Amino acid sequence: MVYDVPLSMKEIEIVRFIIDRYRKAMIFEIANTDSRELKQHLRTREELLEGLVQRLDAFSGGPDETEPVD
């Protein structure tokens, strides 16, 4: 099921910023964990977040084309 969630450009920028920060922390955690199961779980979530960032970029024109979040 797909839901349409209308967001302003400012809201898209903020959501993208938050997801990108969380994703970077997750990549760090993947690199520093020894558990294979946890690594796989985190990689799956990271791939989902990467897809979300790409979709947000499609709406906002990309990360380099938006203004920084205040």
Phi and psi in degrees as a GROMACS rama.xvg file:
@    title "Ramachandran Plot"
@    xaxis  label "Phi"
@    yaxis  label "Psi"
@TYPE xy
-114.572  135.23  VAL-2
-115.92  142.594  TYR-3
-96.9305  119.988  ASP-4
-116.926  102.927  VAL-5
-70.0678  129.069  PRO-6
-131.921  145.787  LEU-7
-75.8562  166.959  SER-8
-61.2944  -38.3673  MET-9
-64.0696  -42.076  LYS-10
-64.4772  -40.4246  GLU-11
-61.1184  -43.2891  ILE-12
-61.0102  -42.7631  GLU-13
-67.8057  -45.8796  ILE-14
-61.7811  -42.9001  VAL-15
-62.1377  -43.4518  ARG-16
-59.7778  -46.7979  PHE-17
-63.4155  -46.4039  ILE-18
-63.384  -41.767  ILE-19
-63.5085  -41.5803  ASP-20
-63.5211  -44.7381  ARG-21
-63.3296  -41.4962  TYR-22
-62.5173  -41.6071  ARG-23
-63.6478  -40.1858  LYS-24
-65.0821  -37.4024  ALA-25
-66.686  -41.2816  MET-26
-61.1315  -40.5118  ILE-27
-61.78  -43.6748  PHE-28
-64.1558  -39.7091  GLU-29
-59.4269  -43.6407  ILE-30
-68.1774  -25.4678  ALA-31
-109.128  11.6386  ASN-32
-107.812  148  THR-33
-97.4199  -17.3915  ASP-34
-74.7924  119.654  SER-35
-63.8422  -40.7173  ARG-36
-63.338  -44.4896  GLU-37
-65.1717  -42.2101  LEU-38
-58.3706  -45.1416  LYS-39
-64.0518  -42.6707  GLN-40
-60.3578  -46.8958  HIS-41
-66.2298  -37.9129  LEU-42
-62.9185  -40.6127  ARG-43
-62.1652  -44.6656  THR-44
-66.3027  -38.1918  ARG-45
-64.3277  -39.7033  GLU-46
-63.7203  -39.3496  GLU-47
-62.7078  -44.8233  LEU-48
-64.9554  -38.925  LEU-49
-60.5455  -41.8046  GLU-50
-63.1726  -39.6284  GLY-51
-63.3135  -43.4612  LEU-52
-60.9768  -43.1095  VAL-53
-62.5746  -40.6576  GLN-54
-67.4696  -39.7416  ARG-55
-64.9668  -39.9267  LEU-56
-61.9579  -35.3369  ASP-57
-62.7241  -34.6046  ALA-58
-79.4865  -35.3546  PHE-59
-96.4916  -6.54802  SER-60
93.644  6.19603  GLY-61
103.091  161.551  GLY-62
-67.7217  -29.5401  PRO-63
-87.8417  -5.88372  ASP-64
-106.111  1.21299  GLU-65
-105.409  159.237  THR-66
-79.7841  150.13  GLU-67
-60.2659  148.696  PRO-68
-78.6769  132.446  VAL-69
